[in-house]
Amino acid sequence: MTAESKKLDQLIEQARQGKQSPQPERDLWGGIEQALVRSSRRPLQGFGWLWASAACMVLVVAGLTFNGLQQTEQAGVSQTQLLLTMLNQQHQQQRQLVLTHYQQVGWDGRSEFVKHELEQIRASIDEVSEQLMQEPSNQQLWQLLQWLYQKELELLESQFKETNPLQQV
Amino acid sequence: MNHAYKQILAMVLLLAIGLLAPQAIAKQQSVEQRMEVPTTIIVSLENMRGEVEIVGTDDNLAKVSGRLDEYATGLTFERDGNNLTIRVDMPKRGNFSGQQGSALRVELPRRAELHVTGVSSDFTVYNFSSQVRVNTVSGDIRAESLEGQLRLSTVSGDVQSRKLAGVIALKSVSGDVVDHASTASSASYTSTSGDVEVSTQAQEVTAESVSGDVEMELGAVMSLQIKSVSGDVSAQLQLLEQGRIEANSVSGNVELAFVGALDATLSADVSGGGTIINKLNDAQARESEWGVGANLETKLGNGAGHIELSTMSGDIIVANK
């Protein structure tokens, strides 16, 4: 008789005596609990990697997006700067044309007439240009800038006309 | 000795002639001329200095009367087809420092088209119903009871007008622009350092100023455009259905007072240190998250019209009258 058949006979005798649930020789719950915890941890550890990967992906995407946005923003700013520089240069050329035109026909434009207003307009052009760097999509500011350019040219012309009135007729 | 005396005498005589010659030129000529002209004659009128009064009449006559400039060499009064030239002729060069400019009265058919030019000449124009253009440098322009395409412009003088109708453009650089009782359909006012003071029924109005203040009493307006650098702008008006207002300033205040019902979307924007005061409804301006600047967006009535106001550092005030 083997040890297993002996144990089986022993269990049948215990059941006959009314002992319904055979008890284990030692407390197995601790091991079972650890096993359960371990088994429940396994899939979580897998998700962890997933989460970590996803987080990394998010970070990478966010990083790339942020970097892209930064570049777009910088590009936007530099485009505004570029446009403003171009407009200012164009305006300077127009100013020079007005000055050259009148000076070529011998008119003297050195005058105190509307000097204060010209200074105000030039200061305003700088002020509006600076604000446009902050608000490049502000349509009204662009229009105001264009108007200031035009106003400065008009005032330069009026300065010549006022200084050389006899040339009018 | 005799020879020396003769030389001295000759020099004295030459000097005397030189001194007396301008006095001779300085004598003012009186003129009184007239001619029959078509009622729709196109008139070109030039006068460098003095005062010219130009009056529209119901006759088909052109008349010039008065005194010419003390330095004038004559008066050109010529008709070529439908064109009439009236010109006070002056020497091409000279120091015109004398006080006596022209003092002329010109009568023309009411429907004549006028092109008037001067330097320091003042012009008074009234009672015409066609195109009137007046350009002077330091002279003043006064106009009354004109109708049609009207452009009155001076550099350092004032423009003062009453009862204008049609399409009008009034401009001065350092002078004031004052227009009252105007029934124009479209009106444009421009000043640089002078003030603009206006009462008009024009439906389309534009006003520009650099440092001068703009004060407007308007009627029912379809379109109003205002631009200013440092001058303050105030306007009282009724905005028509689907009307449009656009006002921009750098540091000047913008104040609008509305008469009657107002149906419009209002957008007000202050970029710098100014404030927005809304007395039209309960909507409050939102301060910028950066701490500088403010913005107000609100709908008034059915919101059919558009009001766009912006300033860099001025204040914006909107209210009911």
Interface residues (C-beta under 8 A of the other chain):
Chain A: F113 V114 H116 E117 Q120 I121 S124 E127 V128 Q131 Q134 E135 N138 Q140 L141 Q143 L144 W147 L148 K151 L155 S158 K161 E162 P165 L166 Q168 V169
Chain B: E46 M48 M90 F96 T117 G118 V119 S120 N135 V137 S138 V155 S156 V173 S174 T192 S193 E208 V210 S211 K227 V229 S230 E246 N248 V250 S251 D269 S271 G272 E308 S310 M312
